[in-house]
Amino acid sequence: MTDLYAVDRESLERDCTLEFFIAGGPGGQHRNKVETGVRLTHRPSGQVITATERRSQHANREAAYERMATRLIARQYVPTPRTNTRPTLASRERHRVAKQRTANVKKMRQSPVHE
């Protein structure tokens, strides 16, 4: 069973460690001098999210929290197991008729046999 984690903003702020760093890449002098990159670590699960695509630390922080919530929701998803079913008698008959029709079409493509 997977662990269930709360994904509301208050719980994320309480359970995550927020770290800022200098984010490289395009963005000019402002981005290269200021710590605009955000690294968010969810302590209970160990998930780490980084957001460096914006020049603003505030925008990166918001993006990181949204991404963390999405990642935790995806991690907690449990697919329902598939129930094996057998084809019904009618569906087997439809399948047989369709195969016979296809075989007849292909047989009609052949040139007649000369004796």
N, C-alpha and C positions, 0 to 999 in steps of 0.2 A: 504494500500500500504506500502511495506517495504521501509525503508530508503536505499539509495544507498551510499556506501562508496567506496572511491578510495582505491585500493589495491596495487598500485605501491609502491616501497620501500621508495621514498621521502615522499609521503603522510603518510605512516605508521610511519616513523620516526617523522614526524611533529605532528601527532595525538595521538601518544602513549607515555605513561610514562614508562620509563625503570628503573627497580629496580633490584639490585643485592643482593643475600643472600647466606649464607653458605648452600650448598646442602649436606645433609647427604647421607648415603648409601655407597656402595662399591666404591673403588677408592683410598684408602690409605690416607696417611698423607697429600698429596698435596690437595686433595679434601676436607678434613676435616678442613684445616686451611684457605683456600682461598675462597673468595666469588665467586663461579663459577656458582651458580644457577641464572637464569634470570627470572624475572616476568615482563611480558609486559601487560599493561592495555590500551585498546583502549578507550580513553575518550568519544568520541561521542556515542559509542554503549554500553560501560560498559563491554565488553568482557575482560576476564583475561586469559592469557596463561602463563604457566610456562614451563621451559626447564631445566632439571637437569641431563640429561642422559650422558653428556660428562664431561670430567675433565677440559676442556678449556672453559673459559668464552666466548671467541670469537665464538666457535662452538655452544655453547648454545644460544647465541644471534642470530646467523643466523637461527638456528632451530626454535626459537621462532617467528622470523619475518615470516618465511615460513608458520609456523602453523597458525599464525594470519591471513595471506592472505587467506589461505585455508578456515579457519573458517568464515571469512567475505564473501567470495564468496558463500559458502554453505548457509549462512544466507540470502543472497540476492536472492537466487533461488526462482522463482515463478513457480509452475507447471502449465502447460496449462490445462484448465478445460476439462473434458471428454465430448464428444458429444454423447448423447444417440442415438443409432441406433437400427433399428428393423431387425430381420433376413429376408433375402430375401425368396421369394417363393421357389426357387430352393434349398436353404440350409435347409428349413423346410422339404422339400420332401426327401432330402438326409438323414436327421436325422431320419425321420419316417421309411425309408427303412432300415437303419442300426439297428434301434430298432427291427424291424420285423425280420431281419436276426438273431439277437442275441436271440430273443424269440424262433425262430425255432430251433436253435442249442440247446438251453436248453430243448426244448420239446423232441428232439431226444435222449437226455440222459436218459429220464425216461423209466422205464420198461413198456412193453405193458400191457394194461388193459385186464385181463382175466374175462370173464363173466360166 
